[in-house]
Amino acid sequence: MLDKQTSKFLKVIAKICEDGSYKIIEKSFLSAYTASVDQMIRFLQDNEMIDVKYSDEGVYCLSVLPKGRVTIETARTGGRNPKIGNRNLLILIGVAFLASFIGAFLGTLLAGVF
């Protein structure tokens, strides 16, 4: 589970690397978001959310992995799945019953004619 600071940091990296490729990012740019950049990058890399191609004195070359993108999307939706309401479920059942009844009636009618 990500804390708020690391989650925000991952969103920033994902926005920079939105096309899925590796991007070179300066440490000074990332340190503007938080003081513990190295720790968060190491944590995200250990949890397979980002991939660090190389880390130099002043830059990182990194990309967001699919697990990181899923984590961001789950956080955005709140982790809940959309559910169908009771009213919509009853309407769906009623329409399916009516359509099957009409289909059976027409099938019987056609069988009697031919």
PyMOL commands that set and color helices and strands:
alter all, ss='L'
color gray80, all
select helices_A, chain A and resi 4-16+27-31+37-46+66-77+86-113
alter helices_A, ss='H'
color red, helices_A
select strands_A, chain A and resi 23-26+50-55+59-64
alter strands_A, ss='S'
color yellow, strands_A
deselect
rebuild
show_as cartoon
